[in-house]
Structures are given as structure tokens and as C-alpha cells.
């Protein structure tokens, strides 16, 4: 017995494809990335994204070396066994993250300002 798609099946497939294509854009941060938030076992720090350089971040397994070049960041070397964080390559979009879980180091690109020039604030409190 051959079964064909019903109109409802086609609607569900279309909605799933649309969600797959458009949903990631809703979860990206707004604005142009201008800083890197580094979270590690030692705590948090923010590093400017401007300029080309390398720096290291200490984790429980050793030093994770990060490269900043042309507004992109990537992990050059890490003491983790699988090296997945290195194979992730470069990121440049606001809200993008690279995580080295074994060494407990996370890098996230953030924006201090939105593209319209205003502050990137979620809420104000009194």
C-alpha cells in the first residue's frame, strides 16, 4: 500500500524547515561584537576584540591559547584530549561561543553597543 503526504503533513514539514532556517537568527546577539567574555575556573574577564594578538587562559588542565585576528577569535592550542575546541575554527558573530569543556574555558563574543549606537541593555532596575 502506497501512502502519500496529506496537506497537513506538508504544512508540518514546511514549518519545520522554516524553523530550521530562521530560528538561529533569533538567538544571535544584536550589535557588532566588540569584546570577548572569557569564563573559566578562575572566574570571568572581558577582553576587547580590537587588534590582532594572542593570549592564554589558564584552566585546570593547563593553558588554552586564543588568537584574535580580524575581528574573529579561535583557539590555537589547548591541553584537552579531544581538541574539539580547536577544530571549531574561528567565530565572529555576536553571541557565538567556543567552549573547551575539559579545560573549563568558554569564550563568547559580545557587544557593548547595538548597531544603532545605543547601549545593549536587557532591562533597567530601580
N, C-alpha and C positions, 0 to 999 in steps of 0.2 A: 504494500500500500504506500503510495507516494503522498507526502504531505507538503503542502505549500505554505508560505507565510501568509498570515492573516494581516489585515490592515493594522491591527493593534500591535502585532509583532514588529512591523516596520516602524511604527511610531516609537516603540521602546528602543529599538536598535538606533534610530536616528537621535533620540535624546541621549543615549549612552555615548554615541560618537561626538555629539556636540559638547557634552560634559568633559569628555577626554581632551578635546581640543581647547576649549575656552576656560575650564576651571583653573588650570595652573596660573593663568594671568591674574586671577583674583587673589592668590596667595602671595604674590610677589609684593615686596615693599614698594612704596611710592618714592619718587625723587631719584636723584642721581647719587650713587654710592660715593661717599667721601671719607669713610672711616671703616676700620676693621675692629669688631668686638672679638676679643680673644678670651675664651673661658677655659680654664684649666684647673688642675688640682690646687694650684697656688692661688686661685682667685680669678677676678676679671680685670681686664685692662682694655683701653681703646687706643688704637694706633691710627694715625692719619693714612689715607690711601695714596696721598700725593707723593710723587717721586718714585724712582726705581731703586730698590735696595733689597737686602736680605736681612732677616733677623731670626732669632731662635726663641722657642718657648719650651721651658722645662716641664716635663711630665714625669710620672712615676717610673717609666722605662728609660728615660733619657731626654735628649734634646730633639725637638721637632723643628726643622729649618723651613722657613716660609720665604717665598720670593714674591715681591711686589714689583710688577713691571707693566707699564702702560695702562694703569687702572684695573689690572687683573691681579689676582693672587692665586698661588698654588703652593702645595707642599713639595719641597725639593727632596727632603730626606726625613725619615722618621725611624725610630728603633722598633716599631711594631712588626710582628712577624709576617702579616699578610700584605702589607704595603698598599692596601686599598685606597687609603687617603692620597697617596702619590698618584695612583692610576686614575683618580677622579679628574685630574687635569686642572685647568685654570677656570676660575669663576669671575664674573664681572657684574652680574645683575644684583641690584639691591635686594636683600632678603636671602640670597644664596648662601649656602653653608657647606663647609668641608669639615668633617669630623674624623679624628683619629681616636676611635673608642678605646683601643688598648692602652694608649698613652694619655688618655683623658684630656685631649686638646681639641677645642672646637673653634673654628673661625667663621664669623658671619659678617657679610658686607651690610653696612647700614648707611642711612642718610641722616644727616643732621638738619637738612633743609629739603623741602619739597621742590619740584621743578618750577613751581610758581614763585619761589623765593621766600615762602613763609616757613615757619617752624614746623617740624614734623612731630606734632604733639597729638597723642591719643585723647587726653582728657585733662581738664583743669580741676583743681580741688580747692576748697576754701577752708 
